[in-house]
Amino acid sequence: MRPITLLLGFAATVTSCTHVYYAPNTANAPLLSEKGETRINGLISGGGESEFSGGELQAAHAITNSFGIMANWIAASKSEEISSFDWIRPGPVHTEKGNGSYVEFAGGYFKTLDKRKRVVFETYGGIGFGGVNNDYGFGNVSKVNITKLFLQPSLGYKSNYFEVAFVPKISFVNWTVKENSLSASANSYDKQALATIESKPHFVAIEPALLLRGGFKNVKLQGSLSFSNVSSDPNHQVGDLIEGLNLSFGISVNFKAVTK
């Protein structure tokens, strides 16, 4: 009977949708260098294992020659048709899906490290709020709310036609199960996932990112990779419930306020 048990476990894996309860947004490294400078990014983003797709808006503004503010927003979703079966006969096809949104606000310090103002160090700290809704089919749903504090230093290089930045971001995440209507017959993995969140309401995520921009002086294309890895999670209980990758691509526009 043991081989059959293993086969059934494999079947449950390949015929179920991957649900995640947290994903990193694209790190915003505006590389501001002087008062009045403003950057706005519009991005299309996608996940790795969960294959989510979504959109992001980011904005940053230099209020002085050393201090800036930023706001970032992401919304994403994934839907999949799943066929349930028990190795005897096919079961009904049902839809499983998930969606979420998140917004964050931050303030921080920036400084150019060379006379030409091309090498920029910056560090921002902020807070974010969001939520993830999952629908497992057959009336089984959940909602997980997220609050996050983060510290985001970065080091970058900027010129008229090219920019690059490395962002070693660290996030302190609090997540809470606000709704859980999974029935007794629901997937045991999904029930265990929500139980894990309830038993581990806080975690620290190391979220490094790499950003590249190229184009014209004020308008550039941007591509970025943002990662998320839960620290101090040797048994992967929390790490298995989050999306570890965000790949994004879009446009970055830099505005410089007219000064007198």
Backbone bond lengths (Angstrom), bond angles and torsions (degrees), N, CA, C in turn:
res aa  C-N    CA-C-N  psi(-1)  N-CA   C-N-CA  omega(-1)  CA-C   N-CA-C  phi
1 M - - - 1.460 - - 1.532 112.34 -
2 R 1.310 117.24 -22.02 1.456 118.91 -177.37 1.525 113.10 -62.37
3 P 1.370 119.14 -43.94 1.471 117.73 178.09 1.512 112.74 -60.18
4 I 1.338 117.44 -36.25 1.459 120.36 178.90 1.522 110.09 -65.08
5 T 1.323 116.52 -40.97 1.466 120.30 178.52 1.526 110.60 -59.96
6 L 1.329 116.41 -42.32 1.456 119.73 178.89 1.516 111.50 -64.64
7 L 1.326 116.86 -40.68 1.455 120.70 179.24 1.522 110.91 -64.45
8 L 1.313 116.74 -41.09 1.453 119.64 179.24 1.515 110.92 -64.92
9 G 1.328 116.17 -38.33 1.458 119.12 177.02 1.514 111.25 -62.78
10 F 1.322 117.56 -40.30 1.460 122.01 177.19 1.507 111.10 -64.30
11 A 1.317 117.24 -40.48 1.466 120.84 179.74 1.511 111.11 -62.32
12 A 1.315 116.89 -41.07 1.466 119.41 179.32 1.515 110.85 -63.26
13 T 1.342 115.63 -32.81 1.454 119.26 -179.45 1.521 111.88 -70.70
14 V 1.320 116.67 -47.64 1.459 119.08 -173.09 1.522 112.47 -77.71
15 T 1.321 118.32 -11.92 1.460 118.88 -178.44 1.518 112.56 -111.46
16 S 1.323 118.46 12.90 1.452 120.35 178.69 1.517 109.88 -117.12
17 C 1.304 115.58 154.48 1.458 122.31 -179.60 1.527 109.52 -82.37
18 T 1.342 116.95 144.11 1.456 121.23 176.63 1.514 109.41 -80.97
19 H 1.327 116.41 116.42 1.464 121.72 178.07 1.519 109.16 -104.51
20 V 1.328 116.94 132.53 1.453 121.48 175.15 1.521 108.79 -121.22
21 Y 1.329 115.45 159.71 1.457 120.84 -172.93 1.529 111.98 -123.98
22 Y 1.322 116.02 0.69 1.461 121.78 175.26 1.522 107.84 -161.03
23 A 1.322 116.54 141.23 1.464 122.00 176.30 1.520 108.81 -144.96
24 P 1.324 118.68 146.83 1.465 120.22 179.10 1.521 110.87 -75.24
25 N 1.319 115.89 140.91 1.459 119.42 168.24 1.517 108.86 -84.55
26 T 1.316 117.08 166.10 1.460 120.57 177.92 1.524 110.14 -67.20
27 A 1.317 116.64 129.05 1.458 119.92 177.53 1.529 109.80 -64.20
28 N 1.317 115.97 136.00 1.460 121.50 178.96 1.521 108.67 -100.71
29 A 1.335 116.48 108.76 1.463 122.37 175.91 1.522 107.96 -113.48
30 P 1.325 118.89 88.77 1.472 121.03 -172.06 1.520 114.27 -71.97
31 L 1.333 117.82 -22.03 1.471 121.90 -179.34 1.525 111.28 53.64
32 L 1.320 116.39 46.90 1.458 120.98 176.19 1.521 109.28 -69.95
33 S 1.355 116.15 148.12 1.461 118.97 -176.50 1.523 113.98 -132.71
34 E 1.346 118.89 -11.50 1.457 119.51 178.66 1.521 110.22 -159.32
35 K 1.322 116.01 159.98 1.452 123.64 -177.29 1.530 111.26 -55.60
36 G 1.329 115.95 138.25 1.451 121.65 177.33 1.509 114.81 89.42
37 E 1.330 118.21 -8.96 1.462 121.27 -179.92 1.530 109.83 -75.39
38 T 1.328 115.83 136.59 1.470 121.81 -178.35 1.523 109.01 -132.69
39 R 1.339 115.56 138.64 1.461 120.12 176.66 1.530 109.16 -128.20
40 I 1.332 116.16 135.25 1.463 122.58 176.40 1.530 108.58 -127.85
41 N 1.332 116.21 129.69 1.462 122.06 179.36 1.527 109.86 -118.27
42 G 1.321 116.62 136.28 1.455 122.85 171.40 1.514 108.56 -120.16
43 L 1.346 117.71 121.53 1.455 121.43 -168.95 1.521 112.21 -131.06
44 I 1.320 115.49 149.97 1.461 123.70 166.67 1.520 106.30 -107.42
45 S 1.328 117.51 128.98 1.458 120.24 -174.57 1.520 111.06 -128.09
46 G 1.331 115.59 158.08 1.452 121.44 179.53 1.512 110.87 -149.09
47 G 1.327 115.87 152.66 1.446 121.28 -178.91 1.507 112.97 -95.28
48 G 1.322 116.22 173.40 1.444 122.40 179.23 1.512 111.91 -89.72
49 E 1.322 117.81 -89.73 1.455 121.56 -175.88 1.525 112.62 -63.05
50 S 1.318 117.30 -40.01 1.464 120.34 -178.16 1.525 112.32 -79.69
51 E 1.329 117.82 -17.77 1.459 123.49 179.34 1.528 112.66 56.67
52 F 1.342 116.77 33.73 1.457 118.70 176.69 1.519 109.74 -68.67
53 S 1.311 116.89 157.92 1.463 122.17 173.28 1.516 108.47 -133.84
54 G 1.321 116.40 146.38 1.458 118.83 -177.26 1.509 111.89 -168.47
55 G 1.312 114.85 -169.84 1.451 122.36 179.87 1.508 110.89 -133.91
56 E 1.332 115.86 153.44 1.460 120.90 -178.84 1.523 110.32 -137.19
57 L 1.320 114.89 145.86 1.461 122.98 171.20 1.517 108.16 -124.94
58 Q 1.326 116.10 136.04 1.457 121.44 -179.84 1.520 109.68 -135.87
59 A 1.320 116.29 142.71 1.465 120.63 178.46 1.521 109.05 -143.06
60 A 1.330 115.85 144.39 1.461 121.49 176.77 1.517 108.75 -146.64
61 H 1.342 116.19 147.68 1.463 121.12 -177.26 1.519 109.31 -144.87
62 A 1.336 115.85 136.58 1.465 121.87 177.17 1.524 108.94 -89.11
63 I 1.335 117.03 112.69 1.471 120.17 -178.63 1.528 111.34 -87.05
64 T 1.319 117.33 -19.63 1.459 122.49 172.12 1.529 106.84 -141.29
65 N 1.328 116.79 -173.04 1.457 120.52 176.74 1.526 113.03 -77.51
66 S 1.346 116.64 0.29 1.462 119.47 -178.12 1.515 113.90 -136.00
67 F 1.342 118.08 -15.98 1.461 120.35 -173.69 1.526 111.01 -124.43
68 G 1.335 114.71 139.00 1.452 120.55 -179.96 1.513 112.07 -134.29
69 I 1.326 115.82 165.51 1.460 122.83 176.34 1.526 108.20 -128.92
70 M 1.335 116.64 156.01 1.457 119.58 178.60 1.520 110.38 -148.33
71 A 1.339 115.15 158.33 1.458 123.25 174.10 1.523 107.39 -142.09
72 N 1.336 116.35 135.71 1.462 121.86 -177.18 1.526 110.15 -134.32
73 W 1.333 116.36 142.84 1.474 121.95 -178.45 1.521 109.65 -139.22
74 I 1.336 115.80 140.72 1.459 121.37 175.97 1.518 109.23 -139.46
75 A 1.318 116.99 143.00 1.468 123.39 171.37 1.525 106.95 -137.04
76 A 1.342 116.76 135.19 1.462 120.49 -175.04 1.522 109.93 -148.80
77 S 1.345 115.93 160.53 1.462 120.52 -179.40 1.518 109.98 -157.48
78 K 1.318 115.98 166.59 1.466 123.39 175.45 1.522 107.64 -156.48
79 S 1.339 116.54 137.11 1.463 122.59 178.77 1.518 108.54 -135.25
80 E 1.344 116.23 142.77 1.458 120.00 -176.87 1.520 110.07 -149.72
81 E 1.329 115.48 139.59 1.461 121.16 175.11 1.532 108.58 -86.55
82 I 1.330 115.95 125.63 1.462 121.92 -174.92 1.523 109.56 -118.13
83 S 1.331 115.90 135.04 1.461 120.96 175.76 1.518 108.90 -105.47
84 S 1.324 117.14 119.09 1.458 122.07 179.06 1.523 109.35 -92.57
85 F 1.329 116.89 138.67 1.450 118.75 175.73 1.529 110.25 -153.10
86 D 1.296 115.48 163.31 1.462 121.00 -174.85 1.521 112.98 -122.68
87 W 1.361 117.00 24.07 1.455 124.01 -179.86 1.538 113.27 72.48
88 I 1.300 118.20 -3.26 1.471 120.61 176.32 1.519 109.68 -107.99
89 R 1.329 115.81 -45.18 1.462 119.43 178.92 1.528 108.37 -150.99
90 P 1.304 117.66 149.86 1.463 120.44 177.95 1.522 111.28 -63.63
91 G 1.300 115.97 142.97 1.449 120.82 175.63 1.513 110.58 -96.18
92 P 1.308 117.11 -177.92 1.468 120.04 -178.79 1.517 112.04 -70.36
93 V 1.324 114.67 147.14 1.459 119.96 174.00 1.520 108.56 -80.44
94 H 1.313 116.72 131.54 1.456 120.08 178.64 1.523 109.19 -133.74
95 T 1.315 116.19 162.08 1.457 122.44 -178.84 1.521 110.34 -99.05
96 E 1.308 116.01 128.78 1.458 121.62 171.09 1.523 107.69 -115.17
97 K 1.315 116.52 140.04 1.463 119.22 -176.22 1.516 110.73 -153.53
98 G 1.300 114.47 164.25 1.449 121.90 175.80 1.511 110.19 -149.00
99 N 1.306 116.52 151.07 1.457 121.30 175.89 1.516 109.15 -151.93
100 G 1.309 115.37 155.89 1.454 119.77 179.86 1.507 111.52 -160.46
101 S 1.320 115.30 163.12 1.455 121.75 175.43 1.525 108.86 -145.59
102 Y 1.317 114.96 157.54 1.458 119.84 -174.63 1.520 108.56 -157.08
103 V 1.350 117.02 141.52 1.453 122.12 176.95 1.521 108.54 -136.45
104 E 1.343 115.93 143.44 1.460 119.06 179.66 1.524 110.27 -140.94
105 F 1.338 114.29 155.71 1.457 122.19 -179.66 1.526 108.15 -132.60
106 A 1.327 116.03 142.64 1.462 119.25 -176.22 1.518 110.46 -150.74
107 G 1.304 114.28 158.15 1.453 122.13 172.21 1.507 108.50 -135.41
108 G 1.336 116.77 155.25 1.447 116.98 -178.11 1.516 114.18 -172.03
109 Y 1.302 113.21 -172.89 1.462 123.63 -173.24 1.530 109.65 -116.66
110 F 1.332 116.43 141.66 1.459 120.22 174.62 1.524 110.01 -136.87
111 K 1.329 114.93 154.11 1.465 119.95 -178.85 1.523 109.08 -152.88
112 T 1.325 116.89 133.43 1.465 120.55 173.23 1.520 108.42 -83.68
113 L 1.329 116.15 142.33 1.458 121.43 -173.02 1.522 113.67 -106.82
114 D 1.340 116.58 3.02 1.464 119.20 178.58 1.521 109.29 -141.34
115 K 1.314 117.37 164.79 1.456 122.29 -176.13 1.524 112.84 -65.41
116 R 1.334 117.61 -29.33 1.465 120.75 -178.23 1.538 111.51 -85.93
117 K 1.312 117.15 0.63 1.468 123.65 177.76 1.529 112.09 58.54
118 R 1.315 115.48 41.21 1.464 119.94 -179.83 1.528 112.77 -103.46
119 V 1.300 117.54 -31.52 1.462 121.28 177.97 1.529 108.07 -96.29
120 V 1.331 116.33 121.98 1.463 120.90 -172.59 1.526 109.65 -124.59
121 F 1.325 115.46 129.61 1.465 121.27 168.47 1.522 107.53 -106.96
122 E 1.315 117.06 137.29 1.465 120.67 178.14 1.525 109.12 -146.78
123 T 1.304 115.73 153.41 1.463 120.37 174.32 1.523 108.83 -145.64
124 Y 1.323 115.80 128.50 1.448 122.83 -178.31 1.529 109.72 -122.63
125 G 1.295 115.39 146.40 1.459 121.51 173.40 1.510 109.03 -130.55
126 G 1.344 116.40 142.20 1.458 117.53 -177.03 1.508 113.66 -163.90
127 I 1.318 113.97 -170.01 1.453 122.70 -177.75 1.523 109.37 -136.83
128 G 1.338 116.26 145.82 1.450 120.63 -179.69 1.513 111.75 -137.14
129 F 1.340 114.99 157.07 1.466 121.94 -178.45 1.528 109.08 -137.39
130 G 1.320 116.36 142.24 1.457 119.27 178.18 1.507 111.97 -170.78
131 G 1.328 114.56 -171.86 1.452 120.30 179.63 1.512 111.31 -161.89
132 V 1.339 115.52 153.68 1.455 122.54 179.45 1.525 108.53 -126.24
133 N 1.341 116.00 127.13 1.461 122.17 177.87 1.524 108.96 -110.31
134 N 1.326 117.07 130.18 1.455 122.04 178.01 1.526 110.19 -122.29
135 D 1.321 115.09 135.40 1.464 122.64 176.76 1.525 107.03 -118.82
136 Y 1.339 116.56 115.00 1.457 121.74 -175.44 1.525 112.45 -94.90
137 G 1.326 116.47 3.93 1.458 120.97 -176.81 1.515 112.45 88.45
138 F 1.331 116.00 160.82 1.468 123.45 176.72 1.535 112.46 57.69
139 G 1.335 116.61 32.00 1.456 120.74 177.02 1.511 115.29 81.49
140 N 1.315 118.43 6.82 1.465 122.31 179.03 1.526 109.48 -93.34
141 V 1.324 116.07 117.76 1.459 121.04 -177.29 1.525 110.09 -137.43
142 S 1.332 114.69 161.89 1.464 120.21 173.91 1.522 109.27 -148.32
143 K 1.326 114.84 158.19 1.462 121.57 174.88 1.519 108.27 -137.90
144 V 1.324 115.93 128.69 1.458 122.13 179.03 1.521 108.59 -121.80
145 N 1.332 116.81 121.76 1.457 121.88 177.06 1.525 110.08 -91.11
146 I 1.330 115.85 146.55 1.457 121.87 -175.95 1.524 110.03 -128.72
147 T 1.328 116.07 133.05 1.460 123.30 168.67 1.516 107.33 -124.85
148 K 1.320 116.53 135.46 1.462 119.32 -174.12 1.518 111.44 -137.84
149 L 1.322 116.24 133.43 1.454 123.39 167.11 1.520 107.29 -105.31
150 F 1.324 116.93 140.03 1.460 118.50 -177.23 1.518 111.97 -143.96
151 L 1.317 114.34 152.43 1.454 123.55 173.90 1.523 107.02 -123.39
152 Q 1.344 116.01 126.46 1.461 119.81 -170.84 1.529 111.53 -133.58
153 P 1.322 117.71 86.83 1.472 119.44 170.43 1.517 109.58 -79.61
154 S 1.306 117.43 161.26 1.460 120.66 174.21 1.520 109.55 -159.38
155 L 1.312 114.10 156.23 1.459 121.39 175.81 1.517 107.02 -131.37
156 G 1.339 116.08 128.32 1.452 118.79 -175.24 1.516 113.76 -143.69
157 Y 1.314 113.79 166.77 1.467 122.59 176.15 1.521 107.72 -125.28
158 K 1.344 116.52 135.07 1.458 120.79 -178.99 1.521 110.25 -133.77
159 S 1.331 115.16 139.26 1.460 121.75 172.66 1.519 107.32 -139.07
160 N 1.323 117.43 -176.17 1.460 120.12 -179.20 1.524 112.68 -63.64
161 Y 1.338 117.04 -26.54 1.463 118.61 -171.63 1.526 114.24 -124.20
162 F 1.329 117.72 -7.35 1.465 119.82 -175.61 1.522 110.10 -149.64
163 E 1.333 115.94 142.04 1.456 122.18 176.06 1.526 108.98 -143.07
164 V 1.326 115.63 146.28 1.457 121.23 176.08 1.524 107.68 -145.52
165 A 1.324 116.75 144.20 1.459 120.78 179.78 1.517 109.85 -147.41
166 F 1.325 115.22 141.70 1.459 122.16 172.26 1.520 107.47 -112.30
167 V 1.335 116.51 131.64 1.467 121.92 -172.86 1.533 109.43 -126.71
168 P 1.337 119.21 102.42 1.468 121.29 175.92 1.536 111.39 -87.83
169 K 1.308 116.75 75.09 1.464 123.40 -174.31 1.523 111.44 -78.81
170 I 1.335 116.59 144.93 1.449 121.49 173.88 1.530 108.33 -128.76
171 S 1.335 116.74 134.07 1.463 121.83 -175.26 1.526 110.65 -124.33
172 F 1.322 115.35 140.31 1.460 122.72 175.91 1.530 106.30 -110.98
173 V 1.313 116.67 107.73 1.460 121.93 -168.39 1.524 111.17 -107.76
174 N 1.317 115.51 133.14 1.458 122.56 171.09 1.531 107.04 -116.78
175 W 1.341 116.67 124.49 1.464 119.65 176.99 1.522 109.92 -126.29
176 T 1.331 115.15 145.21 1.460 121.95 -173.82 1.521 109.87 -136.63
177 V 1.324 116.77 131.03 1.461 120.83 175.59 1.521 108.32 -77.72
178 K 1.342 116.80 111.12 1.465 121.75 -178.96 1.533 111.85 -95.66
179 E 1.327 117.26 -22.22 1.462 120.66 178.56 1.521 108.94 -147.30
180 N 1.326 116.49 136.74 1.460 122.31 179.75 1.514 108.31 -151.64
181 S 1.338 116.34 102.53 1.462 120.25 -178.40 1.526 111.45 -115.69
182 L 1.343 116.88 26.04 1.455 119.62 179.32 1.524 110.20 -66.78
183 S 1.318 115.30 129.84 1.458 121.15 -178.39 1.523 110.89 -79.85
184 A 1.323 115.60 172.91 1.458 120.89 -179.35 1.525 111.56 -63.16
185 S 1.334 117.08 -27.48 1.459 120.92 -177.98 1.528 112.79 -91.75
186 A 1.329 118.00 3.20 1.458 121.45 -178.30 1.523 110.72 -70.27
187 N 1.335 114.86 165.82 1.457 121.56 179.76 1.529 110.27 -56.30
188 S 1.326 116.36 126.03 1.461 121.02 -177.40 1.528 111.37 -64.72
189 Y 1.340 117.27 -31.01 1.461 119.91 178.99 1.526 110.78 -63.45
190 D 1.337 116.76 -43.44 1.463 120.15 -179.70 1.527 111.15 -66.41
191 K 1.306 117.50 -38.87 1.461 120.26 177.17 1.523 110.71 -64.73
192 Q 1.315 116.80 -39.82 1.452 120.22 177.91 1.525 111.32 -66.53
193 A 1.336 116.75 -35.47 1.463 120.73 178.21 1.525 110.85 -60.00
194 L 1.319 117.00 -46.28 1.459 120.17 -179.96 1.527 111.02 -68.54
195 A 1.314 116.61 -34.32 1.461 119.89 176.55 1.526 110.85 -65.27
196 T 1.325 116.57 -37.14 1.464 120.48 177.75 1.525 110.89 -64.28
197 I 1.325 116.99 -42.48 1.468 120.49 178.37 1.520 110.47 -61.04
198 E 1.316 116.95 -42.91 1.464 120.25 -179.94 1.525 111.80 -66.00
199 S 1.319 117.30 -32.85 1.464 120.26 -179.01 1.526 112.79 -85.00
200 K 1.346 117.07 -19.44 1.460 121.82 -179.97 1.527 108.58 -130.03
201 P 1.335 117.27 75.87 1.472 119.94 -172.84 1.526 114.99 -75.45
202 H 1.332 117.98 -7.07 1.466 120.62 -179.31 1.521 109.30 -133.12
203 F 1.308 116.21 146.20 1.454 120.22 170.92 1.526 109.80 -156.37
204 V 1.312 115.11 159.84 1.465 122.42 177.86 1.522 108.00 -108.18
205 A 1.323 116.40 130.83 1.464 121.40 -179.38 1.523 109.85 -118.03
206 I 1.327 116.00 128.69 1.466 121.77 172.30 1.525 106.75 -89.53
207 E 1.346 117.12 121.05 1.462 120.91 -169.44 1.535 112.03 -130.36
208 P 1.318 117.85 70.93 1.469 119.79 177.99 1.523 111.65 -70.56
209 A 1.315 115.73 153.54 1.464 120.57 -179.71 1.518 110.18 -145.85
210 L 1.328 115.68 152.13 1.460 123.13 175.24 1.520 108.31 -127.31
211 L 1.345 116.99 127.97 1.449 122.68 -178.77 1.520 110.27 -121.69
212 L 1.333 115.88 138.44 1.454 122.59 175.40 1.524 108.69 -128.48
213 R 1.342 116.33 136.49 1.462 121.12 175.95 1.515 108.81 -132.79
214 G 1.326 116.27 141.55 1.447 120.56 177.39 1.515 110.96 -150.52
215 G 1.325 115.88 145.71 1.461 119.33 179.44 1.511 111.22 153.96
216 F 1.333 115.50 -126.99 1.461 121.96 -177.61 1.524 110.57 -103.53
217 K 1.329 116.84 179.16 1.454 121.43 -174.47 1.525 111.94 -58.75
218 N 1.323 117.63 -45.82 1.459 120.86 -174.79 1.519 114.50 -107.73
219 V 1.319 117.69 -12.62 1.467 121.06 -179.05 1.527 108.76 -132.54
220 K 1.315 116.48 123.10 1.459 121.27 -178.84 1.520 110.91 -136.71
221 L 1.314 116.36 153.14 1.452 121.83 168.46 1.520 108.38 -81.15
222 Q 1.320 116.31 143.63 1.460 120.68 -179.18 1.519 110.58 -126.57
223 G 1.319 116.06 135.44 1.456 123.08 171.04 1.513 108.69 -127.00
224 S 1.321 117.52 142.21 1.450 118.97 -177.38 1.521 111.63 -151.10
225 L 1.321 114.33 153.13 1.451 123.35 173.26 1.518 107.70 -123.67
226 S 1.340 116.34 123.19 1.458 121.75 176.30 1.525 108.58 -121.21
227 F 1.320 116.36 132.26 1.453 121.69 -177.03 1.522 110.50 -114.47
228 S 1.334 116.30 162.41 1.458 121.43 174.52 1.513 108.45 -143.97
229 N 1.319 115.63 125.28 1.452 121.58 179.85 1.521 108.80 -135.41
230 V 1.320 116.92 122.44 1.456 120.97 -177.73 1.520 109.23 -75.41
231 S 1.318 116.47 123.57 1.454 120.18 177.73 1.530 110.05 -81.56
232 S 1.330 116.19 156.84 1.473 122.61 176.91 1.525 111.64 54.62
233 D 1.332 116.02 45.31 1.467 121.03 178.27 1.528 108.87 -130.49
234 P 1.360 116.79 67.14 1.464 119.55 -173.36 1.516 114.36 -62.91
235 N 1.327 117.69 -27.67 1.468 120.78 -178.78 1.519 113.11 -93.73
236 H 1.353 117.31 3.04 1.466 122.85 177.16 1.533 112.89 58.91
237 Q 1.326 116.97 25.31 1.457 118.79 179.30 1.520 111.50 -66.31
238 V 1.320 116.77 -43.83 1.462 121.10 179.29 1.527 110.41 -84.31
239 G 1.328 116.86 -41.38 1.464 120.74 -176.48 1.510 113.45 -58.70
240 D 1.324 117.54 -31.27 1.463 120.57 179.57 1.524 112.52 -72.14
241 L 1.332 118.21 -12.58 1.467 121.80 -175.62 1.525 112.41 -101.57
242 I 1.323 117.65 -0.14 1.462 119.88 -178.48 1.532 109.73 -117.85
243 E 1.312 115.13 157.43 1.471 121.69 173.08 1.523 107.40 -86.19
244 G 1.311 116.93 127.11 1.449 120.40 -175.27 1.516 115.75 -92.83
245 L 1.349 118.19 -0.04 1.465 120.10 -174.59 1.518 110.94 -143.72
246 N 1.322 115.50 139.63 1.458 122.35 170.54 1.527 107.13 -132.58
247 L 1.315 115.78 114.78 1.460 122.32 176.47 1.524 107.60 -105.70
248 S 1.326 117.37 123.38 1.465 120.06 -176.32 1.526 111.06 -131.51
249 F 1.328 113.64 155.80 1.457 121.01 -179.81 1.524 108.15 -149.69
250 G 1.326 117.11 138.71 1.454 118.96 180.00 1.510 112.70 -178.85
251 I 1.321 116.05 -149.39 1.453 122.69 -174.92 1.520 109.58 -123.88
252 S 1.326 115.96 141.80 1.457 122.94 179.09 1.521 108.71 -123.72
253 V 1.329 115.93 125.06 1.466 121.71 -177.86 1.518 108.94 -117.67
254 N 1.325 116.35 129.88 1.464 122.19 -179.80 1.524 109.85 -112.03
255 F 1.333 115.78 124.98 1.463 121.26 178.79 1.539 108.26 -112.87
256 K 1.292 116.08 139.06 1.462 120.78 174.16 1.510 108.61 -116.88
257 A 1.342 117.26 119.53 1.455 121.21 179.48 1.521 110.98 -63.93
258 V 1.337 115.49 144.46 1.462 120.75 178.80 1.522 108.81 -75.42
259 T 1.316 117.38 125.90 1.460 121.51 178.86 1.529 109.89 -111.69
260 K 1.300 114.65 148.50 1.471 120.38 -178.80 1.527 111.23 -104.99
